Amino acid sequence: MIDLFYSPTPNGQKITLMLEELGIDYRIVPINIRKDDQFDPDFLKISPNNRIPAIIDHKPINGGKAMPLFESGAILEYLADKNGRFLPTSGPLRYEALQWLHWQMGGIGPMVGQNFHFNKAAPEKIPYAIERYVNETKRLYGVLDKHLKGKEFVAGDYSIADMALWPWINRWEAQSVNIFDWPNLEAWLERVAERPATERALDLSDAFDWDSALNEDGKASLKAAIEAAGL
């Protein structure tokens, strides 16, 4: 059993995409980032950088006691290695997938996050910041669009690289860009969206109850998950 500490953000959706593809047992422990649940002392025991997602694997890859893990890219790689799916065990395609996973972690994620912040969330509109991050989002979209020419997925077969990238690009409408400017990227976005596991992961996002994540039952489920892992 895996406990997934989750909010329906792009980083959270990466892990539900993977878990739904794997078809393994897991339980969502809701973390209400709108109310700063990520700073709860219990949550910090498994995610010291106060970010979701995080997991506790109660039957870890090499046995032994329950293992916590934070950082979405590391979680994807761990789950792929443990289950032998969505990441080759060796060879060029493994490293092609990993390079695009790290490209998402260091490029698309941070830049699109800043794009959204300055466009939608910042209390003050700063034209320079908006222009900077929108332009960088467009540049990165262009990089991936060029790479996807003639390809169905990012690195050979469908992999954790696709899972890492898709939730960020799926929110293109909030990023002041037009996905139709990148036809290869648009086609890839639709291919991933049509996967049954993607549909299930999106259903989980839509069903996320922010109120229950904040109430005493939600707090209790967080505490119980930490205690069950002996942390």
Buried (B, 14 or more C-beta within 10 A) or exposed (E): EBBBBBBBBBBBBBBBBBBBBBEEEBEBBBBBBEBEBBEBEBBBBBBEEBBBBBBBBBEBEEEEEBBBBBBBBEBBBBBBBBBEBBBBEEEEBBEBBBEBBBBBBEBBBEBBBBBBEBBEEEEEEEEEBBEBBBBBBBEBBEBBBEBBEEEEBBBBBBBBBBBBBBBBBBBBEEBBBEBEEBEBBBEBBEBBEEBEBBEBBBEBBEEBEBEEBBEEEBBEBBBEBBEEBEB
